[in-house]
Amino acid sequence: MAQTGDQLNQDIVSCSICLDLLKDPVTIPCGHSYCINCIKVHWDGEDQKGIHSCPQCRKTFAPRPVLEKSTMLADLVEQLKKTGLQAAPADHCYAGAEDVACDFCSGRKLKAIKSCLFCLASYCKKHLQPHYDSSTFKKHKLVEPSKKLQENICSVHDEVMKMFCRTDQKSICYLCSMDEHKGHNTVSAAAERTERQRELEGSRQQIQQRIQDAEKDVKLLQQEVEAIDQFADKTVEDSEKIFTELIRLLQKRSSDVKQQIRSQQEAEGSRVKELQKKLEQEITELKRKDAELKQLSHTEDHSQFLLNYPSVSALSESTHSSSIKIRPLRHFEDVTAAVSELRDKLQDILREEWTNISLRVPEVDVLLSEPEPKSRAGFLKYSSEITLDPNTANTYLLLSEGNRKVTLMKKPQSYSSHADRFTEYFQVLSRESLTGRCYWEVEKRGRGKVIVAVAYKNISRAGGECGFGRNDKSWALKCYQNGYTFWYNDMKTTISGPQSSRVGVYLDHRAGILSFYNVSETMTLLHRVQTSFTQPLYAGVWINYYGSTAQLCKVK
């Protein structure tokens, strides 16, 4: 009884909000008591409503009550503290609104730590102990606390549902198996769980494998990013060095031209200045001679004139030609013209080579492929303009409508001989190679079968193995009047599907996906190939009945 009294006392002096001993206890108008801070916080959250309530009885108050400390409760708490009473340990916390409560606690219920599938009840630590101590409960199944135990009870017979009806895919009780589920495929719930558990583990293994594959792909992508950065940085560095060398070479040539011009400038200037100096000296001498002649001309003594004339009149020979011809001022224009011509040539080279350089900057090949489209509109985003190559067409095939339509004729056509021409079977390849994501449609008319295919360029052109689907270099869908077969490497796969005059082909070269669709009002997948393509592919058509046609449709 002492324990019961202590527990009762603890309930009285515990705050139902914080579940701890009351701190500065207050009693609100309805009579319930709380820690003053706990109830203040609770009411602060209700201030906007204008009505304040009791957390336990939900009675409301307006206006907000004034809180006064409960002296008696405060003294009681202090007295109990001195006797060693503390708040309930974590293992015995009371159950809140979100918790599973113990079904055997009286009064305020503690949190359940286990639920029993046999008893269909939940237990706190104290009330669970008999399940551990007594052999009576040895076969009981304990699980994590659950609020859904009643879902295990049959609503018709009020019995535990320990069986499973595979016919109706639902849990049932034993009486149900003898009543409305009589004759159904029923097993124990444990047996069904074992089977589903096996499926679950298989699903988990698939998921884990997909996670591992995705993580591997992420790692590969990260390595690809690092490789892209590394090679891009190296290429930028090398390109900068090369361009720097080109700039230095141009600067060197510019310096050489400048030095050559300056040297020629100095040499030509010196020569002209030397001639100029000689001319100036000759002018001085001539002026002196002119002065002597002028003075002699004024001599009045004839004898003296005649005596001095011979020595004065004698002129020295001129040091230059009678006239100096100056060329137009074009001394270095030829150099300027030559440098301009070099500039124009370099610009032409750079313009031509720049295109070549730009084309050599590769696009990054994304490793993860986009999912295959789900509608014809989605496929049409990848539609490709494809024409047939006359150089590959068997001589009995007539190409028309811009080499998009092929007809099997009874007489050979006037094609020139070509190494790419098929000679054994009535088939033809496209002119365009197919890489990346492509989609095209083939419309077939007439009797007999039409084969829609893709192939490598190096497929044989003659012999029994050159037919589409009869080798490892081509993949072929054979379309009959009443069905389909798929051929690869001379291996046949029978295909069921609706009949239509039009076949759609979707290729994701990088992902290794090749899909054939029946195209009508809706698209129906006929066959899908998952492989690794090592070369560009070419669209192919093979006709085996005279007068029948196949046409590559314009679908944009």
Phi, psi and omega in degrees: 000332180299319180296320180296319179296317179298317181296320179297315178299320181294321178298320182295321187258018177256144177275127183284353178271306182265352180061021178245172175302144182301136175241122185050062188295144174228150178246126182270169189306331181282351177105349179277149185243148182214164167295141184299321180290324181296312182289329177296314179298320179297315182285332177300325179287345180255003184301321183294331178287333182084356178234135182243142188234164174273128181299338183265303185265353178065014175293142185254155182224139174211125002284186180296125182295150174277132184266132176235138181297136178270101185296319183297314179295323179297317179294320180297319179297317180297321180294317179293326178297322181293333179275000175097004180287129178234177179292157181299137179295167185301326181294340183243031179295147178287149181282132175266186184296330183268355184266161171271122184270152176291130181284348185250356176284140174261155183071222177290128187269144177273164177294139174280144177252344177210153171241145181253122180287341178277313180281339186056046179217160179245147189228142168280179184299319183293312184281347178280339188306320178304330178295334179269327188272328188257138178289345179300326184262014187300321184269004179287145182259112179264135179227176177298150183309133183223140175269359187254024182298325182292343177290346178275359181262132177293126182289342182269312187253358179056037178243157177292134181274099182252009180233166180224130179265111180286335178294313182261357179054057178207156177282142181219167174264176182297321181295327177297322181293338179265353187245254186289341180256017180296133181086353178281165176280097183243145177222171176290152178301325180295320180294317178295321178299318179300317180294313180294326178297322178296317177297319180299316180297322176297318178296319179296320178297318177298316180297314181296323178294319178295323176298314179298317179296317180295318178297323177296318179295320178299318179296318178296319178296320178296318177296323178295318177299315179297319179295318178301312180299317183296310182291324178296314179299317180295319180294318177299316180298314179295318180297317179298321178296317181295314179295324176297318177297319177298317179297317178297320179297315178297318178297322178295315179295321176299317178295319179297315179298316180300314180295319180296317179297316180295321179295316179295321178302314181293318181294312180295320179296319179297316180298315180294320180294322178296315178297320178300318180296317179298319179295319178296322177295319179294323178296319179298316181295319180294321178296320177296317180295322180296323178294320179295317180294323178296317179295320180294326182293340180264005179286129183271338181278113184296319182297318180295320178303312183290328179292320185269342186303314184302320183283330183276324186283343181294126181253138176285157182289140181293143181272359181221167180292166185300333179211142178258124179262120179264124177291159175303152185288075179231032188304320186238010181296328179296325177294315179300318179296319180295319179293321178296319178297319177297317179300315180297319179296317179296321179296318178297316180297314180297321180295317180290315184286336181296321176299317179297319179294317181298320180292338181274354174280109189285150169282143180289128181276107182289131186279332182264123183274150175290152179295154179293137181302157181254347183226164179297323177299322177294320178294322184296342176296337181252016183298142184238140175278109184241136174235161182268145184268112180300334181288346179256347187290135171302147187297343179271003180259132177256123177263139180211179179051057177067033180062031177253343182243139180232135180232136178275120183256161179276342179240147179293149179267164184272068175269147173283157180293143180205143183294338183273357187282135174284132183246342186267318184237158182279073184224163185210150177249162178283158176284325185272140172277154186240118173224175181066216179254125183223153175215137175211162181233143180241124177261123182248141180225146175104188183267175178078187182260150173236132182252124177256126190216170166229151183206158171285157180296328185271021174297147180298149180257350181217164180094164185293339183266005182275352181294145179302128178090352182262015182208178181267016180245009181208154179231128190224136172254115179268121184256111178263179178291334185227023179170185182223154166221149177247137183233135171209130179054039178066021176252131185258139172234120179282137186234136173255144180175163180294152180270142178203157180277354184235135178240132176258141180237126178244129180234126168244090189301316184294321180276351180073032182249129175228119184234140176247133183235145167276125184249117173220230173292331175234170178252129180240125179292126177264315181199143178231138178246135174239113184209195176235114178274129185257351180219163171300149180254162177229139178289144181225152177223139179227124180243142183233011180228129184299134180091345178286153182228159171219137184228134173281115190280147169275110189250358180283000000 
